[in-house]
Amino acid sequence: MTSAWEVADAIAGRRLSAVDAALECLAAIEARDGEINAYTVVLRDEALAQAAEVDRRVATGEQLGPLAGVPVSIKDQIWLAGAPATNGSRVLADFRPGTSAVAVDRLLEAGAVVLGKTNNPEFCYRGVTTNDLYGTTRNPRDLSRTTGGSSGGAAASVAAGMARLALGSDGGGSVRIPAGFCGVAGLKPTFGLVPTTPGFRGWPSLSVVGPIASCVRDLALAMTVLSGPAPQDPTSVAPPRPLDFLDAVRGASLRGLRIAASATLGLSDLDDDVRGAFERALDTLRRSGVRIDLVHPDPVDVCALWDATALPEGNASQGQLLADRPDLIGADAAAIIESGAGVSARAYLDAQAARSRFTTSWLQFLSEYDVLLTPSLPVTAFAADRLGPATVAGRAVPDGFDAWCALLLPANLAGLPAASVPIGPAGALPVGMQVVGTRFADDVVLRAAAAIEHLMEPS
């Protein structure tokens, strides 16, 4: 698959036109999206006009941005001025924001060509991608399987060659789940490193905007554009040291990094195929000469802690929509919204105090290790018509709000950078490895992810 950086390099070197790059992805959309259903809207005319402008500027010798001519997709939930932003809900079917999210503006300023918006579950509430407005997005690797979610359309657009780079969001694994299931790379940045506004309120203390791509180098390229504070988002901050993402992945190696690994974090059992892929990957890394300590932070009930934050924030964000138009909100989303009702300010602040103690524990652990490796998910992609796996390791999945995503929640709770990178096995459903680092060590996370990607490439 052609990567974003290869496209950008070819366009800058006049070996490829931006229009041809866009047409290639548009042809893939026409050929495959009828069965995958990744896109909620395709902006063909707008994309070709943007691409033609890139070609005009290249021809005049102008200095262009690092993503000049790269075809990208934007998650439905993320605002693009003038384009539908429904957040997967019928109640917002006619909403078109008058302004774009800072992250989208940064992609456009860097020369990216926006092909369209991609599907997410209603209000991004689930780890799969289905809703009453647009239907179900299917995994390009196996159309009977889920893409995961909530950035499922974003990951599918990349995995199917229908975009070279995708912009998603991650409040509880929503970049890393579909990246893991679809066999692509995804990054949840440090909280505050990439601005998230203007946009829907959602889970404001948990959710970040992050890239999905076919390779880790593309994630690094995207982060050179996306990162940095913006006055529109008071939660966005400058990192405490300069972050050179592209330098971090150039010739990346694990040597010199202090590496911890845990198959379960003491939180989640694994299906045998995932455990086997993870253990084989660790063996491959050890054979490269690196030491890996099998250790993890003290286990905490992360699902309960995450629920105590996400559910009241979701109710505060979407509760009025449900009160005003219950007929236009799906039953599953309505139940999740209602589950966050009645939480007092005291209870919410008590949860934040517990979350602070949890964060301190993880930061202390990550002061001793540069990265922590886990499986991205305990299962491979399950049937597309399900909201979650029926079992994990042969045992029924407990009731709850996507409890099967427990391995991913610590990074959201503690605001840590975390990537998912494919580790195989070849010829079967994809398995991802999660790489977690300390706050504002996104470059270190990408370095480790790039090295793992290289080591796991078929020889």
Beta strands, then each sheet from edge to edge (+ up, - down):
strand 1: 39-42
strand 2: 71-75
strand 3: 113-118
strand 4: 130-131
strand 5: 135-136
strand 6: 138-139
strand 7: 142-146
strand 8: 165-170
strand 9: 185-188
strand 10: 208-213
strand 11: 259-261
strand 12: 292-294
strand 13: 371-375
strand 14: 391-392
strand 15: 395-396
strand 16: 418-424
strand 17: 431-436
sheet 1: 1+ 3- 2- 8- 10+ 9- 16+ 17- 13+ 11+ 12+
sheet 2: 4+ 5-
sheet 3: 6+ 7-
sheet 4: 14+ 15-
end
